[in-house]
Amino acid sequence: MCLAYSGTMVTSGVSQGVVVGTGSQAEIGRISTMMSDVEALQTPLTRQIAAFGRWLALAVVLMTLVLVLVGTLAHDTDTGELLQAAASFAVAAIPEGCPP
């Protein structure tokens, strides 16, 4: 009898199986346990990217506030429309892959 791990794809044939482990006792569970024990590695590059992400977020928040203030005070734009535009700007300005 051969072993088939969780997630094994069978494309044809007939077979029977016996469950020998579930949860953390299964092979995928053991891999998950090992992965949870690994510490995150902070390299100089990841620290620089994180710092850039914080500065970018701060700049976007400040520019969004300026957008709302200019729209309200200088152009007398409707508040609902202005808040919708500000939210759209804030979402569009931050890159999708930017780390938190």
C-alpha positions, 0 to 999 in steps of 0.5 A: 500500500502506498501513501498519499498525502493530503492534496494529492490529485488522483486522475484515474484508477481505483484505490482504497486508503487508510487515514494515518493522521489528521490535523497536526499529526498529518504531514501538512500539519507538521509543515504548518507547525514548522512554518509557524516556528520560523522567525520573520527576518528583518533585512535592511531592505525590508526596513527601508521599504517599511519606512517608505511605506509609512512616509507614503501613507503620511503623505497621502493622508496629508494630501487628502486633507489638503484636497478636502480643505481646498475643495471645501474652502476654495471651490465650495464643493458638495461634502459628499462628493468631496469625501468620495473623491478624497477616499478614491484619491487615498485608495488610488495613491497607495500601491497595492504591494506596499507593505503595511 
